[in-house]
């Protein structure tokens, strides 16, 4: 195994695993720190999914270093730290603290910090992050319920959570090609900078960055930063060849369901589109969350649904409803909804659901943990950054784990066409 990856949430891990698989690396995803007996003899990249984005920085560092140790024991020669393409974080971290801890453990130097993902509308220019052409602090991310992003300048954001000076490789260097990028990173290293924001506006930029950093022991960024790495590793003689990604995926027979916990604008649009198309729908709201056994009420409703199509259970809500839920349930409202949907997931599997789509990073993490899924193989892409996966071992499930901000409005409707 060449590349070991540490992702700060589950859907981000799946997004990264998809990118690596599409670019030619045989990739497996682990939920949590992988077992020491995990068979990686025919694996090029192993992606470890943590749930460390919004926990205390010290805990995130400890979990990430534990994942690093496990990956190195399994033979990883290169490490990639993956975080969200919208740089979700606070002034306390966790991108800076984790990135610096990994860099120090791996011997220091400089590491790129590039969350750009042009196919999903995330671009970086002059150190500023844009979401679908809008500065980060003017996008819907400014109202993110956990990590509201109020500054588009990633150099300032990262500097507030880092001990070492933050570097920057600008558009002029990136647009010129790999040699200029490598020279600029050498300059930043010489000047004592650690994590280095790198501009990227197109996929070509990401591929050129990959070619420039094939020799780096640590890379950090969104899933897009992995786009150029597989070909660069082959060119450098670190991998023998690239492997074609799957076009469709065999899936276990059984009913289909959607659990939507994200409150992002993209997911709310997907819920609305599915409801408008007539998909059976159950709303998990604050009133239901106050009941003694809300999951049982949802599962009673599931038992009344006799059609063959997917069922939609959703706690997704707009900002006003979120505020009302927090007023009723207190500061732990988000965790309460995650726990309900996780319990519903367990009940759905008992009732024969074998094809499950989950929207929202925190919700996906809670669901996968509740179901006891420890590893996933990567299947075809539904929309940029979101593949189908299949669990390794029991329970045998087809799972699509979607970051809240990802996917077209018809995502909940079209995903099933890629399963056999």
N, C-alpha and C positions, 0 to 999 in steps of 0.2 A: 504493500500500500504506500502510495506516494504522498497524498494530501490528506491531512486531518483538519476538519473544519469544526469550529465552535460557534453555534448560532444562539442568539439571546432570546429566541422564542421559537415555537414549534412551526408556525406557518412560514417564518423566515427561513428556517432550516429546510423546509420542503421546497421553497422557492429556489434556494441555493442548490439543493440536490438536483432539481430539474435543470437548472442552467448547466451544471457540470455534465449531466447525462446527455443533454442536447448537444453539447460541444465535444462529446466523445469519450468521457471518462465513465467507467463502470462504477456506479455510485450506490451506496446504501446509507440509509438514515437511521440513527439510533435515537430513541427517546430517553434522554438522560445519559449519564456516563456509561459507555459501553461495557459489557461484560468482558473480562480478560480472555474468555474462551471463544469470543466471536470470531467466526471464520472469515478472514479477509484475504484468503489466498487468490481469489479472482476479483478483488476489489481494488480500484485505483484511488477512490476517494470515499472517506467515511465522514458523514456530517452528524455531529452531536447536537441534538436539540435540547437546550436548557430553557428554563423559565426565569431568566435573570435580568430582563430589561428594566423592570420597575421595582426591584427589591433593593435593600440597602447596598451601597457600593461595596462595602467590605464583604458581604455575602456573595455578591456577583463575582468579585475577584477570586474568592476561595473556590466557588463552583467552577469557574473557568480554568483555574490552575489545575484542579482535579481532573477536568476533562483533558487538558493538555497532557498531564502525566499519563492518562489512560491511552491517549492517541499515540504518544511516543512509545509506550510499551508495545503497542500493536504495529509499530514500525513506521509511523508517519515521519517523513523527512521535511515536509513543508506544512505550515499552519496558516489557516485563514480564519480570522475572527469576523463573523457576519453580524451586522445589525441592520435596522430598518432603512430603506431607501429615503425615508423622511427624517432620518437622524433622531428619532424619538429619544429624548433624554432630558435630564434636568441639569442645573448647574452643579449638582453633586455627582453626576455620572448617569449611566454607567459606562459610556463609550470610552472616555478618557482613562479612568482608573483601570478598566480591564485591559485596554489596548497597551497601556504603559506596563502593566504587570506582566503580560505575555511577552512584550518586547524585552523587558529586563531578564525574564527567565530564559529567553532564547539568545541572549548575548548582546542585547543593545543594538545600536545603529539607528536606522531610520525605517519607518514603515508607512506605506501609503494609507490614507484615509479617504475613501472615495465611495460614497453611497449612490452615485449616479446609476440610473437605469432608464435610458432613453425610451425603450419600448413601452415602459409604464409611465412615461411623462416626467421622469426625474432627471434633471440636468443640472450641472454645476458650471457656472461661469463667473470669473473674478472672485472665486471663493464663495459665491452666493448660490444657494440651493433653490431651484425653481420646481414647482409641481404643476405640470400641464401648462407651463409658461407663466405661472403666477409665482411671485416670491413666496417662500415658505411661510413667512409671517402674515401673508395675506390670503393664504389658502385655508381650506377647512381644518388643516392641522393646528391652526391657532386656537381652536376650541377642543383639542383632543382631551378626553376626560381624565387621562392619567398623566400625559406629558405634553401639555400645550406648548407649541413651538412659536415663540414670539420674536425670533431673531433669525433672519435668513442667512446671515454671514456665518458660515460654518467655522471659520477661523476663530471668531469670537466665542461661539458656542463651545467649541472644543477647548479653547484656552481657559475658559472658566472652570473646567473640570479636569485639567491636566496640570501636572507639576512641571514638566519640561516645556520649553517654548514650542509652539505649533508652527510647522512649516507650510509652504504653499508652492505648488507648481501650477503656473498659470496657463491660460489658453494658448498663448504664443508658443510656449515650449511643447505643450501637448499636441497641438495641431501640426507641428513639424515632424513628429515621428518618434519611434522608440529611442533612438540615440540621444536626442535632445532631452527626452523625459529622464532617461538614465543619468545624464549629466546633471540635470537640475536636482535630482534626488541626491546625487553625490555631493552637490553644493550644499543642500540643506543639512545633510549629515555632517559635513565638515563644520558647519556653523552651529552645531550642537542641538539641532532640532530633532524631535522624536517622531511623533505622528504628524503626517504631512497631508493636508487637504490637496487633492489633485482635481483640476477642472476636467470635465468630460461632457460633451454635448451630443456626440454621436456614438454608435456602436464601434466605428473605426477607432475612435479615441480609446475606448475600453480595450480593444484588441491590441492597440499599440502600447497601452500601459501594461497589459499582460506580458507582452514581449520584453518590455523594459525591466520587469521585476521577476522574471522566471527564477533568478538566482536568490531572491529574498527569502529568508526563512519565515518571515511573518508578513502577511498581507491583511489589511482590514478594509471593510466596505460593505456595500449592499451586494445582492446577488450578481449584479451586473459586472462587478470587478472580476468575477470568475470567468467571464466570457472569453477572454483571451488566453487564459492560463493553460488549458489542455494542449492547444496547438503549440504554445510556447514551450511546454514541457517536452513534447515530442521533438521539436526543433533542437532543444538543448540536450537530447539524448537521455532524458529522465524517464520517459515512457516509450514503449516500443511502437505504439500505434494508437489511433483513435477508433472508437467503436460506435456504430450507428444507434441512435435512440429509437425507442419503440413508437409505432404509429397508433396502435390500439392496445387495449389491455384486457386479458381474460379476467373476469370477475366472478366471485361466487354467486350462485343463484340466491334470490331472496328479495324482500321488499326494499324500497329505497326511501330515505328520509333526509331532510335538511334541518340542521340545528343552527340558527342564526343568532349570535350573541353580539356581534359588532354593531356599534352605533354610528359608524362612518357614513358619510353621504353616499358613497358607492354601494355599500351593502343595503342601505335603506332603499335605494333605487332598485336593487335586485329583488328585494322583498316585494316592493310595489309591483314590479313587472310580473313576478310569479303569481301574485294574488290576482292581478288583472287578467292573467291567462286562465284563471279558474283553479289554481292549485289549492287543495285543502289546506287550511291555515288555522293555527292556534296561537294566540298571543299570550306570552308570559309577561304580565305587567306587575306593577308594584302591589296592586291589591292581591293578586294571586300569590306573590312572593311572601305575603304576610301570613298565609295559611300554614297549617301544621304540616301538610304533606302535598305541596303543589305538584310534585312530579307524578303522584298518583292520579291527580285530576287530568294531567296531560295524557297519561297512558290510558285512562278510561276513554278519553276522546279518540285516541289512536285505535282502540278496539272497535269503535263504531265505523271506521273508515274502511270501505269494502273495495275501493277501486285498486287498479294496478299501478297507478302513477305515484310519484314521490309525495310525501307529506311534508309540510313546512311548519316547524315550531320555532317561534321567533320572540326574542326579548329585545330586538333592535328598536331603538326609539330616537326621537329627535331631541335636541338640547333641552327644550322645555320639559319634556317628559322625564329626561334624565334628572333634571333639577328636582322635579316633584318626587321621583323615586328616592333620591338622596334625602329629601326632607322626611319621607316616611320611614325609610329603612336605615338611615344613618350613613356614615362614611364607608361602611362595608357593603353597600348596595351592589357594587359590581361583582364582588366575590359571591354574594348571595345568588345572583342570577347565574353565574358560572356553575355553582354547585347544583342548582336546579337542573340546568341543561345536561350536566354530567350524569346526574341520576336518571334523567330521561333517556340518555344514551344507553345506559346499562339496561333499562327496561325495554328499549327498542330492540336491542340485540337478543334479549331473552325471547322476544316476540317474533323473531325471524328476520329482522332487518339486517341485511348484509352489505348494503351499498349506502354509504353515509357521507354526506357533504356537510362540513362544519365551517361556518363563517366567523372569523375573529381569532386573533392570535391567542388571547388569554382563554377564550372558550375552547379552542382546539386543544390547548395544553391540558385543560381540565378534563375534557372528554377522553383524550388518549390515555391519560393517567387512570381515569375511572375504568376504562376498558382493559387495562393491563397490556397495551400494545407496546412492545419494547423495540421493534425495528420495522422498517418499511423499505420495500423495493419501489423504485420510481417508474411510473408509467407515462402515458402521453400527456401533453400540455393541453389544458382546457382553454385558458387565456394566459397572456404573458405572466409568468411567475407562479402559476398554479397548475400542478399536475394531478392526475389520479395517482394514487399509491395503493399498494397491497400489503397488508400486514404479514410479517414473518412469524409463522407459528399460530397458535390459537389465541383469540378467535380469528378465523379467516374472514377478513373484511376488505372491501374496496373502500378507500378513504380519500376524500378530497378535502384538504385543510387550507382554507383560504384566508389570507391576510385581509383585514377589513377593507382596506383601500383598493384592493385589486379586483379586476374583473369587469366585463361589460354588463349593462343592465340585464341582458338575457342569460347571464351566467347560470342561474339556477335551473333554467329550462334546457339549455343545450348540453350541459355536462354529461348527461347520461348516454349520449350518442357515441361516445368514445369507448364504451364498455361492451365487451362480448359476453 
